[in-house]
Amino acid sequence: MKIRSNSSILFLALSAIVMIAGACGGSYETTSAPTVGATSTTSAYESEPETSSQTITDATPVPGSTDGTFVVSDGSEATFTVNEKLSRLPLPNDAVLRTGAISGEIDLSAESASLVIDLHSLESDESRRDDYVKDRLFPSQPTATISVSDFPDIPEIFANGESFTSTVVATVNVNGVDAEIEFEIESRLDPDRLLVLVKGDFKWADFGMTAPTSRFFVVNDDVHVEVLVSAVPD
């Protein structure tokens, strides 16, 4: 499938979701379910998953194929950031969880995209927080799924390897509940891969959940998520 001006092809977006409560130094017992506080992080395409990303900007873009299916590959990463207040600390802080356990595909010909994020593999700087996420927030459904079927119009420059930015609405499923989440996307098509950076925010209530709290911590109601997708031709 070729991109011509005013033609519409996929674009992926994805999403992601979920999470967190943290306590560094306290027990993770909660009396309510999850919520998140959103903190914004400036990320973009990155060469190393653990660091904030920066948009790829090569001086000479090379055209890539806009046909067929791209499969999510190594180098992909999902990051969730939530603001939390620990009872033993005077000020709130941001808890950041990451995972590279992402699978899925983007079909440019069919104009569809789907992603699966393994929530049980999320890691932060505190193992008790990570265990809380697995055991208390998502005990029965360890994955979040993201589906996109309505893509924005893609400009001709995208097929020539130049970055393209837009917004997309994705259906995100967490704990069996679907929510429509709007994401900002930045994408680039290289000869050997498709790169997409997805950024968005959600609230625990979007998935029928409440912010986790206990005598040791309080978690904010907003969650910020960023997903960097690196996909190769199938």
C-alpha positions as CSV (number, residue, x, y, z in Angstrom):
1,M,0.0,0.0,0.0
2,K,1.4,3.4,-1.0
3,I,1.0,6.6,0.8
4,R,-0.1,9.4,-1.5
5,S,-1.1,12.9,-0.3
6,N,-4.5,12.8,1.3
7,S,-4.3,9.0,1.5
8,S,-4.8,7.4,4.9
9,I,-2.8,4.5,6.2
10,L,-2.4,3.3,9.5
11,F,-0.9,4.5,12.1
12,L,-0.4,3.0,15.1
13,A,-0.8,4.2,18.4
14,L,-1.0,2.2,21.3
15,S,-1.3,2.7,24.5
16,A,-1.0,1.4,27.5
17,I,-1.9,1.5,30.9
18,V,-2.0,1.1,34.4
19,M,-0.6,1.5,37.6
20,I,1.0,1.9,40.6
21,A,1.3,2.4,44.1
22,G,4.5,2.6,45.8
23,A,6.0,2.4,49.0
24,C,9.7,2.4,49.6
25,G,10.0,1.4,53.2
26,G,6.4,0.6,54.1
27,S,4.3,-2.5,53.6
28,Y,2.1,-2.6,50.5
29,E,-1.3,-3.2,52.1
30,T,-4.0,-1.3,50.5
31,T,-7.6,-0.6,51.4
32,S,-8.6,0.5,48.0
33,A,-7.7,-0.1,44.4
34,P,-5.5,1.8,42.1
35,T,-5.1,5.4,40.9
36,V,-2.4,7.4,39.4
37,G,-0.9,10.7,39.4
38,A,0.3,12.0,36.2
39,T,3.7,13.4,35.7
40,S,5.0,14.4,32.4
41,T,8.2,13.0,31.1
42,T,9.8,14.2,27.9
43,S,10.6,11.1,26.0
44,A,11.0,10.2,22.4
45,Y,12.8,7.7,20.4
46,E,15.7,6.4,22.4
47,S,18.6,4.1,21.8
48,E,18.5,2.6,25.3
49,P,15.3,1.6,26.9
50,E,16.2,2.8,30.4
51,T,16.7,6.4,29.4
52,S,14.4,9.1,28.2
53,S,14.0,9.0,24.5
54,Q,14.8,11.6,21.9
55,T,13.2,11.8,18.5
56,I,15.3,10.3,15.8
57,T,16.6,13.0,13.4
58,D,18.9,11.8,10.7
59,A,20.1,14.3,8.2
60,T,19.2,12.1,5.2
61,P,15.9,10.1,5.7
62,V,15.6,6.9,3.7
63,P,12.3,5.7,2.4
64,G,10.7,2.5,3.9
65,S,8.0,0.2,2.8
66,T,4.4,1.3,3.7
67,D,3.0,-2.1,2.8
68,G,2.5,-5.2,4.9
69,T,2.7,-6.1,8.6
70,F,5.3,-4.9,11.2
71,V,5.9,-7.0,14.3
72,V,6.9,-5.5,17.7
73,S,10.5,-6.3,18.4
74,D,13.4,-5.7,20.8
75,G,13.9,-2.1,21.8
76,S,10.2,-1.5,22.6
77,E,9.4,-0.2,26.1
78,A,6.4,1.0,28.1
79,T,6.8,3.5,31.0
80,F,4.2,4.4,33.6
81,T,4.6,7.3,35.9
82,V,2.5,8.0,39.0
83,N,2.8,10.5,41.8
84,E,2.8,9.0,45.3
85,K,3.1,10.3,48.8
86,L,4.8,8.0,51.3
87,S,3.9,8.5,55.0
88,R,7.5,8.5,56.0
89,L,8.5,11.2,53.6
90,P,7.6,14.9,53.9
91,L,7.0,15.4,50.1
92,P,5.4,13.4,47.3
93,N,7.6,11.8,44.6
94,D,7.1,10.2,41.2
95,A,7.1,6.4,41.0
96,V,8.2,5.1,37.5
97,L,7.7,1.6,36.3
98,R,9.0,0.1,33.0
99,T,8.8,-3.0,31.0
100,G,10.2,-4.2,27.6
101,A,7.7,-7.1,27.5
102,I,5.6,-5.9,24.7
103,S,4.2,-7.9,21.8
104,G,1.8,-7.2,18.9
105,E,1.8,-6.0,15.3
106,I,0.9,-3.1,13.1
107,D,-0.7,-3.9,9.7
108,L,-0.2,-1.0,7.4
109,S,-2.2,-2.7,4.6
110,A,-5.2,-3.5,6.8
111,E,-4.9,-0.3,8.8
112,S,-5.0,-2.0,12.1
113,A,-2.7,-2.2,15.2
114,S,-2.7,-4.2,18.4
115,L,-0.3,-4.3,21.4
116,V,-0.1,-6.5,24.5
117,I,1.9,-5.2,27.5
118,D,2.9,-7.5,30.3
119,L,2.0,-5.7,33.5
120,H,3.5,-8.3,35.8
121,S,7.0,-7.6,34.3
122,L,6.9,-3.9,35.3
123,E,9.8,-2.9,37.4
124,S,10.7,0.2,39.5
125,D,13.4,1.1,42.0
126,E,11.4,-0.7,44.8
127,S,10.7,-4.5,44.7
128,R,7.8,-4.1,47.1
129,R,6.0,-1.7,44.8
130,D,6.5,-4.1,41.9
131,D,5.1,-7.0,43.9
132,Y,2.1,-4.9,44.9
133,V,1.4,-4.2,41.2
134,K,1.4,-7.9,40.4
135,D,-0.3,-9.2,43.5
136,R,-2.8,-6.5,44.4
137,L,-3.6,-4.4,41.3
138,F,-3.5,-7.0,38.5
139,P,-3.7,-10.4,40.1
140,S,-5.9,-12.2,37.5
141,Q,-5.2,-10.3,34.3
142,P,-1.5,-9.7,33.9
143,T,-1.7,-8.0,30.5
144,A,-3.1,-4.8,29.1
145,T,-4.2,-4.8,25.5
146,I,-4.4,-1.9,23.1
147,S,-6.2,-1.8,19.8
148,V,-6.3,0.9,17.1
149,S,-8.6,0.8,14.1
150,D,-9.1,4.5,13.2
151,F,-5.9,6.1,11.8
152,P,-5.1,9.7,11.0
153,D,-4.3,10.9,7.5
154,I,-0.6,10.3,6.9
155,P,1.3,12.9,4.9
156,E,3.5,12.0,2.0
157,I,6.6,12.8,3.9
158,F,6.1,9.8,6.1
159,A,6.9,7.4,3.3
160,N,10.1,9.3,2.7
161,G,11.4,8.6,6.3
162,E,10.4,11.9,7.9
163,S,8.8,12.0,11.4
164,F,5.0,12.4,11.6
165,T,3.0,13.6,14.6
166,S,-0.7,13.3,15.3
167,T,-3.3,12.0,17.8
168,V,-5.1,8.7,17.9
169,V,-7.9,7.1,20.0
170,A,-7.1,3.5,21.1
171,T,-9.2,1.0,22.9
172,V,-7.3,-0.1,26.0
173,N,-8.4,-3.1,28.1
174,V,-7.2,-3.5,31.7
175,N,-8.7,-6.0,34.2
176,G,-11.4,-6.8,31.6
177,V,-12.6,-3.2,31.3
178,D,-12.3,-1.3,28.0
179,A,-11.6,2.4,27.9
180,E,-11.1,4.8,25.0
181,I,-7.9,6.7,25.5
182,E,-6.5,9.5,23.4
183,F,-2.8,9.4,22.7
184,E,-0.3,11.7,21.1
185,I,1.9,9.8,18.6
186,E,5.2,10.5,16.8
187,S,6.2,8.0,14.2
188,R,8.9,7.4,11.7
189,L,9.3,4.8,8.9
190,D,12.8,3.5,8.2
191,P,13.8,0.9,5.6
192,D,14.1,-1.8,8.3
193,R,11.6,-0.8,11.0
194,L,8.7,1.3,12.1
195,L,9.2,3.5,15.2
196,V,6.3,4.9,17.1
197,L,6.3,6.9,20.3
198,V,2.9,7.0,22.1
199,K,2.1,9.4,25.0
200,G,-1.1,9.7,27.0
201,D,-2.8,10.0,30.4
202,F,-5.5,8.0,32.1
203,K,-7.3,7.8,35.5
204,W,-7.8,4.6,37.5
205,A,-11.6,5.2,37.2
206,D,-11.3,4.8,33.5
207,F,-10.9,1.1,34.2
208,G,-13.3,0.8,37.1
209,M,-10.5,1.1,39.7
210,T,-9.8,3.5,42.6
211,A,-6.5,4.9,43.6
212,P,-4.6,2.6,46.0
213,T,-4.1,3.9,49.5
214,S,-3.0,2.6,52.9
215,R,-1.5,3.9,56.1
216,F,1.9,3.8,54.4
217,F,1.2,5.6,51.1
218,V,-1.3,7.5,49.0
219,V,-1.3,7.3,45.2
220,N,-2.5,10.1,42.9
221,D,-5.4,9.7,40.6
222,D,-3.7,10.3,37.3
223,V,-1.2,8.1,35.4
224,H,1.1,9.1,32.6
225,V,2.1,6.5,30.1
226,E,4.6,6.4,27.3
227,V,5.2,3.5,24.9
228,L,8.1,3.3,22.5
229,V,7.4,0.8,19.8
230,S,10.1,-0.6,17.5
231,A,8.5,-2.9,14.9
232,V,10.2,-4.8,12.1
233,P,8.6,-6.2,8.8
234,D,7.0,-9.6,9.3
